[in-house]
Amino acid sequence: MTHSFVMPPRLVKIGDAAVFAGTTPRAIRHYHQIGLLPEPERGGAGTVAGATATTT
């Protein structure tokens, strides 16, 4: 029997997402601006992005 779990998106700081993706926060902001990546959710501790944005 296979179980599937739905996990809510994990929120990460833009700098952490950039390190994970091997790029810079500036590049990620540029990708948002030109529509390559969806707009991130915003949090109280600064700009955050759903982890799925960097893994899909």
Secondary structure by P-SEA (a helix, b strand, c coil): cbbbbbbcbbbbcaaaaaaaacccaaaaaaaaaaccccbbbbcccccccccccccc
